[in-house]
Amino acid sequence: MQQLQLRLSPEKAASDATIRAQAAKLLRCGIDEISSVQIRRHTIDARQRHIVINLTIDVYMQGEEPQIDDFSDIVYPDVSSRPAVVVVGAGPCGLFAALRLIELELRPIIVERGQEVMKRRRDLSLLHKTGEIDPESNYSFGEGGAGAFSDGKLYTRSKKRGSVEKILRVFCKFGADPKILVDAHPHIGTDKLPKIIKQMREQIIISGGEVHFGCRMDELIVEGGRTRGIVTSTGQAFWGPVILATGHSARDLYRYLHRTGIFLEAKPIAVGVRLEHPQELIDQIRYHNRQGRGKYLPAAEYVYKTRVRERGVYSFCMCPGGFVVPASTAPEETVVNGMSPANRGSKWANSGMVVELRPEDMIHTGVEISDKTTPLALMEWCERFEHLSYLAANRSLRAPAQRLTDFLNARLSSSLPSTSYNMGLTSSNMHDWMPRFITHRLAEGFKAFDRMTKGFISEEAQLIGVESRTSSPVRIPRLYEGDRAYQHLDLEGLYPAGEGAGYAGGIVSAAIDGENAAQALAFQVKFNV
């Protein structure tokens, strides 16, 4: 086998025959001497007018057996008689922690406040029909966590935390397209992910683990300074060390931990809006072509970042060919998020456009909260910010919206473009109710992004409010070294992990953190035994 690097036009990169011919040319052999070609890496270089596809390929000659990854090395044994570990939350952190525990021969007991993923799908359908939020089953709570119905992107910059490839291979074992191992920015799609999550859960149960839905953790059982288990909303008690993998929207959990004296820290966040463009426009400006992406290129993506007055302003969770969805978890708040199906086939593109907000910034925002000194101050700030959005939408899930050109001129939009957000939009001048700390930095950021990519500022683009769940506003501190690694600073047996604990920012990084917490816990259980 020989590995080659190719740079091809999109049309040529879409042709297996052309790829094989290019390989034969580089190897100075006949095409018929090649038995198989496997693509190992696929990236798009759109920096110049002529788009180039970069391919890394493995070429097998006649007589050589291609290496086919069947993921059979990932094995989940029967752990029904092994020591139990309680995993709070069935998002990517909790699911991957549970699967890793099984690999390490411990028995996970998952408790999830929301519903299993297919029931959750029906609850979301009801939300779109009625506009009524189920506080326990929504776009943030339920099996699969916030990632299950908010795009399924598997790209992370957190490569130092653990093996990204291991996480992707586990997804493939449970049914994901192996293309995610090849693409530079892998993506499963919100329409494909639920079935994969369901199969993960079924494996956990087959291996002897437990999964309990509609079962919210209400209390930790603490004896002698050590976490011994939990008590749930159903009145059940589950015993064992606890991996806390609740996700970033479990505000009642943060309040419980703070109330009981468990040490927490306020953590910087980023807040702003969703910005929606026609996908065709994004294709045109990103691919430098008035005709758009054509037949051989995918829906174009973008990543923008700059600094305005010492704070970061950047795009977040960009969803090409996607939809804006309601992400509220309680009444009287209006929050939005984005998602894309596997084919990224809608006629809209959307992305979070957010401004960095630090704990010390709260005094400059004009948003009143009860106490700016507590670890929960930024969380309360977000609640107030989301309520302002609700009021701007006339007390409904109809999100406040404004054309980008009108936003830059601080004027109310007399009309709004078509939208993917099916709850409806209410024209609103964001400058009237959103803190100047946010709006002025967003405005300068948008101008900077237009200088980077001319055409980004368009009257067909619109801001939709608000994006406030980019990450947890609270960190649950933990140790990293010694015989208590990954445990809470003060409370043994409690392993805060994932986005909700302040240590991840997406599906893959949350999954990696869950695996790391499980591995640390397993080592400590076996060491103590």
N, C-alpha and C positions, 0 to 999 in steps of 0.2 A: 504494500500500500504506500502511496505517495500523497502528500498533502500539497495542494496548490492554492494560490491566491489569484482570483480573476477580478477584473474590472470591466463590466459589461453595460451596455445600454439596457434600460428596462425591458425592451422587447426581446433582446437576445437572452437576458437572464431568465425570462419566462419560458424558454425553449430548452427542453432536456437535450435535444439533438445538438443545439448550438453549444451548450455547455460541454457536452462530450467531445465535440469537434475541437473546441478550444483547448481542452485537456490533451487531446491527442497531438495537437500542434505544439504545445509546450513540451510534451514528453517525447516528441519526435517519433511517434509510433502510429500505426494504423488504428482507425477508430474501432475496427473489429478485434483489436488486441485488448481493448478495455472491456472488462466484464461488468463493472458497476461503478457508478459515481454517486457519492453521498454528500449532500450539502451540510456542512458543519456550522457555518456562520453566514448570516445574511444581514447586510446593513445598506442603508440608502444614503448616498452622499448628494445632498441637494444644495450645496453651497454655491455652485455655479449654475449657469443657464442650462448646461448640458448635464442632465441627471445621470449619475453613475450608480450601479449596483455593485457593491463589493461582496464577493463570495469567497468563502473558504471551503474547499471541497477535498474529500478523500477519494482518491482514484485507485480502484482495484483492477489489476490485470488478470487476464485469463489464468485460472488455476488458483487464484487467491480468493479466500472466503470473506465476504463483507462482514464487518462487525455489526451485529444487530442488537441493540439494547432492548431487552425484554423486561427489564426492571425486576428480574427474579431474585436479585441479590437483596432486595428490600423485603425482609421477612418479619411477619407479626405472629409471634408464638401465642399459645394459650397461657393467659396469666390469671385465670379464674381463681387460683389458690394463692396468688402472690399478695404482698402487702398493698394496701389501698393508698392512693393519692387523690385528693379532691382537687378538681380543676374547675374553677369558677369562670364560666363563659365558653361558648362554643363558636367563637370567631376563629380566624386563622391562627392566632396565638394559642388558644385553648385546644383546637383540634390537632395541631402539630405537636403541642406538648404531650397530648394524650397518646398519639401514635408513637412518639419517641419513648415515652414511658413503657409502652408495650414492647418495643424493641429491646429495652433495658430490663425487661421482665418485672415490671411493676404494674399494678392494676389501676387504671384511671377511673374515677367516678366524676363525670361531667355534670354540672348543674347549670342550666341555661334558663334565664328568666323568660325568654321569648319562646317562639314555637319552632317546630322542625321546618326545614326549608320549603317544602311544598305547601304546607299550611300557611306559612308566612307569605308565600306568593299570593294566596287567596286573600289574606288580610290586606296586602298592599293594593290589590285590585279594588277591594272595598273602600280603602282610603281614597283612591282616585275617583270613585263613584260618589261617595258621600261627603268627602272633606273632613271626616271625623278620624282623629288619631287614636289608635290603640296604644296606650303608653307602654305596653309590654311586647308588642309585635309591630314593628315598623321598619323603616329603612336602616335603623341603627341596631335594633335589638332583635335577636333571634339567631337560629343556627346559620353559621357562615359570617355573622357579624356585619359590620357596615360595608365590608367589601363584597359580600355576596350579591348585592343588588346595586352596586355603584361602580361598575365597569369591569372588574377582573383584571386590571393591569398588574403585571408581574415584574415591573422594572423597579430596581432599587439601586441607590448609590452606596448602600451600607454593606460593602463587600468585606469589610474587616470583621464583621460580627460573626460570620459563619459561612457555610457553603450555600451559595445561591443555587448551584447546580443540584444539590441534594433536594432542596425544596421543589424545584421544577420537576425533578425525576419522580418525586412522590406524587405530584399532581398528575403526571403521565401514567403512573401505576394505576391511578383511580379514574383514568379515562380522558385526560386532557390530550389534545393533539400534540404529538412529539415535536411539531414545528416550534413550540415554545422554547425548545432547547437550542434552536437555531437563530431565531429572530433576535436582533439587538434589543428591541423593546417588546418583549413577549406580552401577549394579551389573550385571555381565554374568552371573555365576553360574558355579560350578565345573564344571557340566555343559556349558556352552556355550564356555568359554574354550579348552579344548584344540584344538578345530577351528580357532579363530582363530589360535592360536599356530602350528599346523601350516601354515596358509596364509602366515603371515609367513615362516616358514623356507623354504617353497617359492619365495617371491618372491626371497629372498636368493640362493638357488641359481640361479634363472632369470637373475638379473642378473649372474651371474659370481662370486658369493661362494662360500665353502665353509663347511660345518657338519660338525664331527666329534664324534660321541657316544662315550661310554665312553673319553674322552680327557682325563685329568686333567692340569692343569699341575703339574709337579713342580719346575721350576727356571726362573729367568729367565736369559737369556743377556745378560750385561753386559760391555761392552768400552769401556774408556776413560771410565768413569763414565756410560755411556749404555746404556739398554736396547735390545738389538738383536733380541730375540725370546724364545722360550720352548722348553723341552724338556718333553715330555709323558710320561705313564705308558706310552704305547705305544712310546716310544723315538724318536718323530718330533720334529724341530725345525721350528718355524714362525718365519719371519723378518718383522720389521717392528716399529714402535712398538706398545706394548701398552696396551689399555684393560682394567683389572682390574675385572671386574664379577661377582665370585664369590658374592655373597650373604652373609648374616650367620652362616651355620653352617659355613663352611669353616675350621674351627679348625686343621686341618693346615697350611693356607696361612699363617695368622698365625704359627704356630710356625716355619715355614720362613723367613718374612720376618724374624722376630726373631732366629733363629739365624744368619742371614747378615748381620746388622748393619744392616738397613734400618730406618730410624727409624719407630716406631709410638707411639701414645699410648693410654692407657686412657681410656675414654669412659663417661659415666654411662649407665645402663640402667634398666629397670623390670621387676620380677619379681613373681610372685604366683600366681594360680590362674585357671582358667576357672570362671565362675559360670553355672550352668544353671537356668533357670526354665521352667515350662510357657509356651509362647507365648501361650496364651489369657490367662494371668494378666498378662503384659506388655501385651497388647492392652487388657485391662480398665483397668489403672492408667494407661497412657499416653493412652488415648482417653477416659478418665473415663466409662466405660460398662460396666455389669455384663454386657451382652450381647456385649462384645468389639468387634471391628473391623467386623462386619457385612459386607455384600456389596461395598461400594465403596471400602474402605480396605485398604492393604497391611498385611502383618505389621508390627507396631509396632517401632520402634527406640528406643534411648536412648543418651545420652551423659552421663556423670557425671564430675565432678572436684571435688576438694577438697584441702585441705592439712591434714596431721596432723603435728604436731611437726616443722615446717619441711621436710617432704617431701611431694611430690605423691602423691595417691592417686586413681586414675582408671580408667574403663573403657577398653578397648582392643579394636579390631577386633570390634565387636558384630555378631553373626550372627543376625538374625531368621529364624525358620523354618529353622534350620540344624542342624548336627551337630558334636559334639566328635570330633576325630580324633587318632590318635597321631602326634606330630611328632618322635620320636626319630631320631637319625642314627647312633647307635652302640649297642653292647650296654651293658647295665647302667645305662641312664638312662631315666627315664620323663618325657616331655614331651608336652603336649597343645596343640592349636591348634583353631581353629574354622573352619567353612566353611558356605556356603549354596548350594543350587541356585538356578537362575534364578527359579523360582516361589516360593522361600522357603516351601515348603509343609510342612515337618516340624512336629511338634507341640511342638518345643522352641525356646527362644531361649538363646543363650549369648554370653558376652563375657569377654574377659580382664579381670581385676580386679587391678591391679598397683600396686606401690609404687616410687617413685623410689629408686634406689640409686646413690650416688656412690662414686668410688674411696676416699674417706676414711671411708666408712661401714663398710668391711669389718671393721675392728677391733672393731666393736660387734655383729657378727652371730653370733659364736661358731662360724662355719664355718671350719674349719682348711684353709689352703692353704699351699703350700710357700714362697712368697715374695710378700708383699703389695706389694712395691715395683716390680715389673716392669710393663710395659705390658699384659701378658697376665693380670694378677692377677684382674680381674673375669671374664675368660673362664674361668679355672680355678675361680673361685668358683661360676660357673654350672654347671660340670661337677659340682662337689661337691653343689650344690643339687639337680640332676637325679638324682644317685645316691642322695641321701637319699629322694627321691620313689620311686625304684625299690625301695629297701629297704622303704619303708612299704607298697608294693604287693606285698609278699612276693616280691620279686625277679622281677617280671614286668611286662608291659605293661598289666596290670589296674591302672588308675589309682587312687591313694588318693582317697577322697571323704568328705564330711561334710555333713550338712544344715546350712544357714545358721544356723538357730536353735540347733543344737547347737554350732556353731563359736563363736557369740557367748557361749555358756555354758561353753565349753572342755570339752565332754563327748563321748565316743564315741557315734556314732549307732547305735542298736540296729537300725535298718533304713534303707534308702536309697530315694529315689524312682526311678521309671523313668528311663532315660537314653538319649540318642542315641549314647553312646560304646559301640561294639559290641565292644570288647576286654574289657569287663567292669570293674566297680568293686570296690574293697576298702575297707570301712569303716575309717577312720583318723582319730584325733584330730590334726589338723594342729598343734596346740600342742605335741605331744610331740616333734616333730622339725623343724618349720619355725622359723627364727629369730624370736625375739620382736620384733625390729626390723620384721619383715614382718607377723606375725600381729596385733600390737597396732594397727598403723596400718590394716590391712585392717578390723579390727573397728570402729574408730572411723569409718572411711570408710563402711562399710555402714550404720552408724547415721545418718550425715549424709545418705546417699542416700535412706534411708527417710523422713527429715524432708522431703526435697525431693519425694518421690513416695510417699505413704503406701501401704503394701502391698508395697513392694519386699522387705522382710524377711518371709520366708514359710518355713514348714517344708517346702514343696514345692520350694524352691530348694536347690541343693547346690553345694558347692565341689568342683572336680575338679583334681588337681594333676599337674604344675605348669606354669605359663605363664612361660617364661624366654627366649623367642626374639623378644621384641618389637622388638629392634634389635641392632645389633652392639655388643659390649662393647669394641671396638677401633676407633680411627680411624687411617687411613693418611693422614698430613698431605699437603696439596698447596697449591700456589700459586694465586692468583686473578687476578693482574695481570701485565702485561708479556708478553714473548715466550715465557714458559714457563707460562702460565696452564693450570691443571688438571693440571699434572705434579707428581709427588712433589717434596717440598722439596729432596731431595738427589740424586735419580736422574732424569736426563733420559730422556724416551721412555717413562716409566711414568705412566699416567693412572689413578689410583684413582678409582672411581666407584660410585655406588649405595649400597645398604644395607650391603653388606659392607665398604665403605671408610668407613662412618660418615656418609654424606651424604644419606640418604633414609630414608623410613619407610613404604613402601607401594608399590603398583604404579605409580601415576601419578608420584609424586615420584622413584622410581627411574628411570622412563622418561625424565622430564625431565632428570635428571642424566646419563643415558646420552647423550641428544641433545646436551647442553651440552659434555660431554667430547669427543664426536665432532666437534662444530663447532670447538672450540679446537684439536684435533689437526689437522683439515683445514686450518685457517688457517696453522698452523705449518709443515705439510708444504709448502704452496704458497708460503709466504713464504721458506722455506729453498731451495726449488727456484729 
